[in-house]
Amino acid sequence: MTIIKATCPSCGDVELSRDQVRLVVHPLAERSFYGFTCTRCGEGVRKPAGDEVVRLLTMGGVVAERVVVPAEALERHPGPAITADEVLDFSAWLRGASSVAEAAGASLFRRLDDSSSTTSQA
């Protein structure tokens, strides 16, 4: 049986079996972690798991739980975050729309008309 040595912040080094360690591997490496319940004090411990830690724990027989995240959730979006007022405005806009697709299309055409009339005036 493989013994895994880990460190509890309160008790120091502890020995664990592979079944006592939880390893979670996230697509964003900085969100991966491993955790265990200290065999001495009973406290839950959670620590970051970089590539080397993941490799060592899996070699020791710990089964990695892989987090599945839709690609859209991992996209980076530059610019300011949406404000609460913008969410409320959008909610009011949706409430007034009889057909969201038609309303969205009408809004798009209005913006295009506005921009073309501004351009033609210049």
C-alpha positions in Angstrom: 0.0 0.0 0.0 1.3 3.4 -1.0 1.8 6.0 1.8 1.3 9.6 0.9 3.0 12.2 3.1 1.3 15.5 3.4 1.5 18.5 5.8 -1.3 19.7 8.1 -0.8 23.4 9.0 -1.5 22.5 12.7 0.0 19.1 13.1 2.9 19.0 10.6 3.6 15.9 8.5 0.9 13.2 8.4 0.7 9.9 6.5 -2.3 9.1 4.3 -3.5 6.4 2.1 -4.4 7.2 -1.5 -8.1 6.9 -0.5 -7.7 9.6 2.1 -6.6 12.2 -0.5 -8.9 14.1 -2.9 -7.3 15.5 -6.0 -9.3 17.9 -8.2 -7.7 18.9 -11.6 -9.1 22.0 -13.2 -8.5 23.1 -16.8 -6.9 26.3 -15.3 -3.9 24.9 -13.4 -4.1 27.5 -10.7 -7.5 26.2 -9.6 -6.4 22.5 -9.2 -6.1 21.4 -5.6 -5.8 18.4 -3.3 -7.4 18.0 0.1 -7.5 15.6 3.0 -8.8 15.3 6.5 -5.9 15.4 9.0 -5.6 12.0 10.7 -4.5 13.7 13.9 -6.6 16.8 14.5 -9.5 16.0 12.1 -9.3 19.3 10.3 -9.9 19.6 6.6 -6.8 20.7 4.6 -6.9 22.0 1.1 -3.8 23.0 -0.9 -3.0 24.0 -4.4 -1.9 21.2 -6.8 0.5 22.2 -9.4 1.6 19.9 -12.3 4.2 18.2 -10.2 1.9 17.5 -7.3 -0.7 16.2 -9.6 1.9 13.9 -11.2 3.1 12.6 -7.8 -0.3 12.0 -6.4 -1.6 10.2 -9.5 1.6 8.0 -9.5 0.8 7.2 -5.9 -2.6 5.9 -6.9 -4.8 8.9 -6.1 -7.6 9.1 -8.7 -7.9 12.6 -10.1 -11.3 14.2 -10.4 -11.3 16.2 -13.6 -13.4 19.4 -13.7 -15.2 19.8 -17.0 -15.8 23.5 -17.8 -17.4 24.7 -21.0 -14.9 26.6 -23.2 -17.1 29.7 -23.0 -16.5 29.9 -19.2 -12.8 30.0 -19.7 -12.8 32.9 -22.2 -11.2 36.1 -21.2 -13.3 39.2 -21.8 -11.5 42.5 -21.9 -13.3 45.7 -20.8 -15.4 46.6 -17.9 -17.8 44.2 -16.2 -21.5 44.4 -16.8 -23.1 46.7 -14.2 -26.3 46.0 -12.2 -28.0 48.9 -14.1 -27.2 47.3 -17.5 -28.7 44.0 -16.3 -31.9 45.8 -15.2 -32.1 47.7 -18.5 -31.8 44.4 -20.4 -34.4 42.8 -18.2 -36.8 45.6 -18.9 -36.0 45.4 -22.6 -36.8 41.6 -22.5 -40.1 42.2 -20.7 -41.2 44.6 -23.4 -40.3 42.4 -26.3 -43.0 40.3 -27.8 -40.5 38.3 -29.8 -36.9 38.4 -28.5 -35.5 37.5 -31.9 -37.6 40.2 -33.7 -36.7 42.8 -31.0 -33.0 41.9 -31.2 -33.1 42.2 -35.0 -35.0 45.5 -34.9 -32.5 46.9 -32.4 -29.7 45.9 -34.7 -31.3 47.5 -37.7 -31.9 50.7 -35.7 -28.3 50.8 -34.7 -27.2 50.3 -38.3 -29.6 53.0 -39.5 -28.3 55.4 -36.9 -24.7 54.8 -37.8 -25.4 55.1 -41.6 -27.3 58.4 -41.1 -24.4 59.8 -38.9 -21.9 58.8 -41.6 -23.9 60.3 -44.4 -24.2 63.6 -42.6 -20.5 63.9 -42.2 
